Amino acid sequence: MTRAARKGPTQWNLRLYVAGQTPKGITAFANLKKLCEEHLGGNYSIEVIDLLKKPQLASGDQILAIPTLVRRLPSPMKKIIGDLSNTERVLVGLDLVRKR
Amino acid sequence: MSAIEGQSQGRDEVEELRPRLRAAQQALDNARVDVDAIVVEGPAGPQVYTVTNADQPYRTIVEEMQQGAVVLTPRGDIFYCNRGFEEMVRAPLEEIIGHSMAEFVAAMDGSRLEEVGAGARRFETVLRAYDGTEVPAYVTASLLGGTPAPICLVVTDLTEQKRQAAREAMFAREEAARAEAEAANRAKDQFLSMLSHELRNPVGVILNGIEVLEQTDSSEPEPVKIREIIRRQAHHLGRLLDDLLDLARVGQGKVDFEPRPLDLVDVVSTAVEDHRSKIERAGISLTVSIPQGKIPVEGDRTRLVQAIGNLLDNARKWTATGGRISVSLQQVGETAEMRVRDTGIGIEPQMRERIFDLFWQVQSSPDRSFGGLGIGLTLVRRLVELHGGTVEASSDGPGCGSEFNVRLPVTKAPVYEEPRTQAPLSVASFRILLIEDNADARDMARLGLELLGQTVFEAVDGETGIQMALADPPDAVIVDIGLPGLDGYEVGRRLREALGGRTRLVALTGYGQREDRRRVRDAGYDVHLLKPAGPADILRAVTTEETKTREDGGLAD
């Protein structure tokens, strides 16, 4: 699988669903930010959606558990549940793994 | 499994949801994934159930409070902020969440955040709002639980506080300014009352003396002493008035200052000699150290002598009998340095500059044994500055004497030798016509001139005077410029026209400005004599060859 960089600057659109300031939500966000900076350069945008404030937004992406990371762009959509501490699993889940 | 607390629900609905929750929990357990909360489809749409405590009251407090609250990742990215912070930085939420806190801080860098190790840290800083404006703020930073620990900031907007502090500072400044103005006003009032006192004294003595003279037989020895006293007091009064006039003129920049090349050595010597006898009579020794050659400066001789004289006077006043005054003068490069040192009462450090202030005087003590108006040093500074120089006072403290340093720029121009002595009085007798409307002034002038052997004719107004002059031309005509009816200038013009160049015309006037002297000259007068002028002055004006107008009509000798 090629890295995003080789394809040219693709814009990544990521959504992180959280429930208030829970520890895992914060951790997920921190991990996500770090990951994006290391692997996506500047070509990304992160939306943080607090389902405690707006629970109705859970339906859109069919969220069941929180925190959940949704990759909306590039398609296809990808979902990863949890605090994203397992970097390898996240990279795999987002198709960012280097060709071995 | 920890208890689940949900958002507010009706009892029935909760009952309905219980089985669904149990199923969802089971699914998650199976997935072995770490989550904080789950979403369950309820009758009113999706409901979020947090696994850990939702802390609804605290949530409300945080959202409603005026202070800003921000949660950051350890690296400083903003994960959450409350409405207070949103309003503080005036930014839309999407421009805050996900961005680095550093974007919103003008004065803090990331290292500060890293400092937030154990425990809360409090510091003042400046935020940068979304539109770039700066917001002074107070920040409390603390670590939340977890690893790595997120950082929670509570931010207080200090704008109003700072504004209030600025307002208070401004009020304080205005108060201080007002207090200073009031102090200056009080000082001025004190000066005026002291002035009144100082002027009344010599006048009182003079009037008393005259009365006594009227009672006493003139062959007694007392009248001689009384005349001496009257003379001294009149001179003292004259000096006070001179000082006052000078002060007013110098202060308004109206002094006639015609700088010429002078020899400062000569000027200093003159001032010293003028004051030597007074100093030595006070039991104070005077030593002088001045160079042999010349030190050329640009200036007005009379003014410089006056300034140096004031410094000597000042030294004499504040030095007790047995003390010493020393005067030194030398040229150092392009500057002439003059020093007047005394072993007198000295100057307190904080007063070093204030002694040159107007209306300020050491001690308004009831024992005003020294008299004077306290303007001498002010005059010195103004006159010295008029000459492009500086004067400074220094002292080792009260009781340790004082030193006054005058610095003047040295010029390269050659120095004229000014004749110092006045032309001697003529002994010849002249026929003098006196045109003066003030009876007392006229009588005194006539008496004085007759005592000097002159023949005097009088006229009380211009018309009469002109008629008399035409009928019997005198050698000289003295005209008071301020005549009623036909004014002095017109009288001068007509007299000059009628009498030609043989008769000396002298204008007696209280106006000494350059403009006035020009008018007098244009009206045909030979001499402009500034009031008050005594009989000797008048005679000199009549007889002297030099027709240069006298600039200083001083009362004192």
Interface residues (C-beta under 8 A of the other chain):
Chain A: V18 A19 G20 Q21 T22 P23 K24 G25 I26 T27 F29 A30 K33 K34 I46 E47 V48 D50 L51 L52 P55 Q56 A58 S59 I63 L64 A65 I66 P67 I81 G82 D83
Chain B: A24 L28 A31 V33 D34 V35 D36 A37 I38 V39 G45 P46 Q47 V48 T50 T52 A54 R59 V71 T73 P74 R75 D77 F79 Y80 E94 I97 G98 L144 G145 G146 P148 P150
